[in-house]
């Protein structure tokens, strides 16, 4: 079951995903974002993680708020299903201060879906 601040990869070599809201409702829906290397074509620099912010950050990496997803723990093709299939690679949870930076970035990014904002506000750490 995914939890607030959890990080994981979807398959080997995939982007690091970060759970930024607590699971909610019958299926445990949550909001997650991922990150990618900062480069010349990076659109959103609202929140950049640096080496030392998390063991999986090896260079400056921007949170990609524009690809935020709502996912769920239970049911068909949810987090628990993929975990049971061995397709989720768990990583170390985010430090609470770094998680708050990522959440604050969601509240301030022009790319983050506005419909997700109340859920983030309700889960600020």
ABEGO torsion letter per residue (X at the ends): XBBBGBBBBBEBGBBBBBBABBBBEAAGBBBBBBBBBBBAABABAABBBBBGABAABABBBBBBAAABBBBBABEBGBAAAAAAAGABBBBBBBBAAAAAAAAAAAAABAABBAAAAAAAAAABX
